[in-house]
Amino acid sequence: MKLPPLIPGRLIKRYKRFLADIELADGSLVTAHCPNSGSMLGCNLPGSPVMLSVSPNPNRKLAHTWELVQVDGFWVGLNTMLPNRLAEEAILDGTIAELQGYPRLRREVSYGSERSRIDILLEGDQGRCFVEVKNVTLVEHGRALFPDAVTERGQKHLRELMEVVRNGERGVILFTVQRGDGVAVAPADAIDPAYGRLLRQAVAQGVEALAYRALVAPHEIRLTQSLPVELD
């Protein structure tokens, strides 16, 4: 996925979840939209190098959007609007080998008893595959950890994937790691132990857990490499 032209800056602070004050290269200060509602644990250290996109819409309240932050020498993709697109591209170009063989792909399809929307629905003669995509930006000691805050919504998605499997269809949770230093994915048990327990239960009941790491650069983000999901 090609990114729009980005401009560099330095993080002053992130606040109110969706706002960040950024110092640009010329010393001027701007308030940017933060397209990530999570805690962004490990990715919001003041002084960190950042990259911003600039909207051409003159009526937009905040012209700048915070897209990338540099952590330990690696660019991290923060925009939570991108993982579904990254996953779709990686399925269509064959990168995600486990999800090949389905001639039809649809996005945001209603499903489940709780009437959620599945991120990606794959369909073919072999049946349907429901893919829930999760964005991962927290890495500790080489392990990419999800979630970075307690997520009742994420727990609900796991329950719905278990329902999919009980109905005889394929359910997949796909962790997209938007940084290059994670070598494995694991549940963040210290942050949300309930999610970790439910993820292990879901996998035991047939939900497939996949993880792919992205190459993140100021001009492009794309999924490139499969990672193990460690549940022990």
N, C-alpha and C positions, 0 to 999 in steps of 0.2 A: 504494500500500500504506500503510494507516494504521499508525502506530507506537503502541505502548502508551504510557501517560503516562511521561514521562522527567523525571529530576531533574538539575540542573546540578552540576558539580563542576570540579575542576582536577587535571590529571594530575601526580602526584608521580613515578612511574616505572612502566615496564612491564618485567616480568621473567619468566623461565621460560616464555616464549611465551604462556601462557594466564592470567597473573596481572597485575594492575595495581593499584597503590596510588593512591587518589583522595582528595583533600580535598573534602568537601562544603561547601555554602554556609555552614553553621553552624560550620565549623571542625573538625568531626569527621573522622576518617580511616576509610576502608573499603578492603577488598581486593575487587576486582571480577573476575569472569571476563572474559577477553579472547577473544572468539569469532573470532579471526583468527590462524592459525598462521604467517602469512608474516612477513617481516622488518618490515613496516609502515614501511619507509623513508620519512622525511619526515612521518610521522603520529604519532610517539611522542616529541615534544619535551616535556620536563618544563615544567610551567606552562601547557600548552595547555588551553583550555576544553574540557570534555567533557560528554556527556550519558549518563546511565545509566538502564536499566530496572531495576525491582525485581520479583523473583519473589514471587508470593503463597504459594509452597510453603514451609511452615515447616521441612521436612526437607531442603531444599537446602543444601549446604555453604556456597555463596556466594550470598547473596541478590541481589547486584547484578551486572548485565552491562553492560560498556562498549559502547555502541552507536554514538556519534558523537564525532568530535573536530573542533575548528575549526582550520583551517590557512589562513593568509593571508586570513582573513575569510570563508572558505567552510566549511560543514559537510561532513564526509566520513563516509560510511557505512562502518563497519568490519566489520559482521557478515557473514561469508562464508556464512551460512545463507540470506541474503536474495536474492542475484543470480538463482538459479533461479526463485524466486517472482516477482521483478521481470520477468524475461524472459517467463514464462508470462503474466502479466497484460498485458504490452505486446503479446504476440502476439494474445491473445484480444480486446483492445480495439482492435486495428488499428494501434497505434502503429508497430510494426515492419512496414513495408510489404512488405519483401522476403520475409517469411515468412507471407504470407496465402494463402488458398486451400486449406488443409488442414483438413478437417472433424474430424479426430481428433488429439488431443494426449495423449501419455503421458510420464510422468517416470520416470527411473531404470530404463531398459530395458537388459538385457544385450545386448551386441553385440561384434563384432570377434574376431579370433583370440586376443587377450589377455584376452578375457572381462571387459572393463570394463563400466561402466554409462553409457550416454549420458544427459546431463542432460535433454534434451527430444527426443522422437521425434514427428515430424509425419507423418501418413499421410493419403492421399487417392487419388483415381483416377489422379493423375499420378505416384504412387509415394511413396517415403518420403524424408524429410529428417531427417538426424541433426544435432542442434544441441548443440555443446559450449559451455558458458557459462563465461566467465572474469571474475573480479572485479578491477577496476583501481582502485588508490587512490594511486598514485605519479604526480605531475605535475611536470615540469621544463620551464620556459620555455614553458608552454602546451601541451606534449605529454604526454598520458597514456601512461605506459610500463608494459609488462608483459613479464616478471615483475619483482617487486621482490627476488627471490632466485633462485638456480639452481633450476630445476624439472624434474627427470627425469620426474615424473608428467605435466607439461604436454607434454613432448616425446613421451611415449607416446601421449597423446591426439591429437596431430597425425599421428602415424604411422597411428593407427586411422582417422582421418578420410580420410587418403589411400587407405587400403584400401577404405573405403566408396565413394569416387569411382571407384576402379578397378573396382569391382563394378557400376558403372552407376547408383549412387544419389547423392543429393545430400548433401554434407557441408559444414557451416557451423561456423565458430568465431565466437562472439558475445562481444565485449568489452563488459562493462557498467561504465561509469565512474561510480563512486559519489561524484562531487564535481563542482562546477559550473564549474571553471576550466580544464578541458581542452578544447582546440579541435580536437584530432586525436589519434589513437592510433598508437603505433609500438612495435616491439619494443625492449626495453631491452638493446641489444647490448653495452653496457659491463658489464652485470650477468650476462647469460647469452647469450653469442654463439652457442652451439650452438642455443638456442631460436630466435633470430633467423634463423639460416640455415635451420632446418627449417621455420619459418613461411613463409619466402619460397619454399622448395621446394614446400610444400603448396599454396600459392596458385597457383604455376606449373602444378601438376598438376590444378587444378580445384577445390580446396577454397575456399569463399567466406569471406572475412574481413569481418565486419560489426562496427560499433561504435555504441553508443548511450550518451548521457550522461544521468545521472539528475538530477532536481531533488531535493535533499536538504534537509530541514527537520526540526526537532525533532518535528513531528507527522506527517510523511509522507515517503516516498521513492517516486519513480516515474520510469521512463524516459520521456524527453520528446523527445530530439533525436538525429538521426543524425549521426555524426562520420565524417570520412574516416579510412581506415587507410593510413598512409604507410609504404611498405616500401623506398623509394629511399634 
